Amino acid sequence: MKYEYEITDNRILSVLADENIYNYDLSSQLKEEYEAGNSTIYLYFEICDYDYKYEKHFFFPRSFVKKEILFDSDGWNPFPQLLPAEHKSYLTQSGNNEFAIYGWSKGNSEEENRVRWEALNVVAFRELPPPCDPKEL
């Protein structure tokens, strides 16, 4: 599964912006620190500013970071934590490890689709592969 890590506390974001840290890619450091399971997140930056180099260190509570599941077009997505974004058919897996192709229908509301998939015991879904070209077989 793919995840995104986001700082949720505006005070931390404000300090990072004041220090011009917002230009740095925080995702890899946030992921590493969050997944380590520590109660404190530590971010380290080496900043080159014209003729000199300096370091910035930030410590803040882990509770200020939110971990969100992202849709993975190339892998399995947990249901109902994630819902299909497009109205089309998906390969699904049930809680019994059975596979089936079910549609996320345009004709139904999101709630109707969700209830239908829950009734079918769907626990994960993924995009269907593109059709094969018979000429290549």
N, C-alpha and C positions, 0 to 999 in steps of 0.2 A: 504494500500500500504506500501511497505517497502522502506526505504530510507537509504542512506549512507551519512555521513557528513565528509567532507575532507578539511583539511587546504590546501589552494592553494598557499600561499605565501612562497617562499623558505627561506626568512629571518626568518620567524617564525619557520619553520621546523628546520632550522639550530640552532636556539637558543634552541629549545626543545631537539635536539640531543646533543648539548654541555652540557646540564644539565642532560643528561641521562633520559629524560622524555619519549623518544620514546618507552620505554619498557612498559609504562602504556597504558591501554585501554582508549583512548580519546573519543571513540564514544558516550558513554552515556552522558558525560559532554558536548560535542559539540552539541548533539541533544537537550539537555535541554536548553542550552544557545541560540541556534539558534531559536528554536521554541518559546522561550519567546518573540522574536521579538525585543530585545534590539539592539541598534546600536553598542554596544561593547560586545565582547565575553570575559568572565572571566573563566579562568581555575585555579583550585586549586589542589595542590598535597601535600600529606603528605608523606615524604620520611624517611624511616628508614635506617640509614647507620651505621651499626655495633652498637656502643654504644650510639648513639644519634639520635634524631628525629628532623627534621626541615620541614618547609613548603616552598612551592614555589607558587607564584601567578603570573599569566600572564594575561594581558589585550591587546586586539587587535581588530581592526575593524571587524564587522560582514561580510563585503565584502570579507574578506580573507578566508571565509568558503563557500564551494560549497555543495549544497544539490542535490544528484542524486537519481533518482528512480531506485530501484533494481527490477529485475524480481522476482515475488512471485509465486513459484510453487503451493502454496496452496490457492491462492487468485486471485482476479481480477487484471489485468494489464492494464494501460491506453494505448490506441492506438490513434495516432501514436507516442506518446512519447517513448514508448517501442515497439520493434518489436520482434516477436517470434524468438528464437535462433535455434529451431529445425524445420525440415521439417516434419510436421505431422498435424493432425487435432486438432482444438481447439474449445471450446465452446465460442461463441462470443455474444456480446450484441450490438444492434444497438442504434442509437440515439433515436429511437422510443420505446425503452425498449423491443424489440423483441429479442428472442434468436435463434441462429442457429449454426450449426457446419460447420465450413469452414476449409479448408486445407491451410497450408502454404507450397506451392508446391515446390518440388525439381526441377521440370522441368522449373520453372520460376525464373527469377532473383529476388533479394530482391525488386528492384524497381517495377517490374511487380506485385509481390505479394502485395506490399503496395498500389499501384494504384487500384488494384482489390478490396482490403478490403475497401479503401476509397469510391469507387463507391458503395459498399454495405452498406455504412454508419456505419461501425464498429467503436465503441468507446471504447470497452474493450474486453479482451480475457482472458481465463484461461485454464489450463490443464483439460483434460477430466478425470473423475474419473476412477479407474480401473474397468473392467467389473465384474459384480457380479458372484458368483459361484452358479449356479442353485441348487446345493445340499444343500446350506445353506438357501434357501428360504422356 
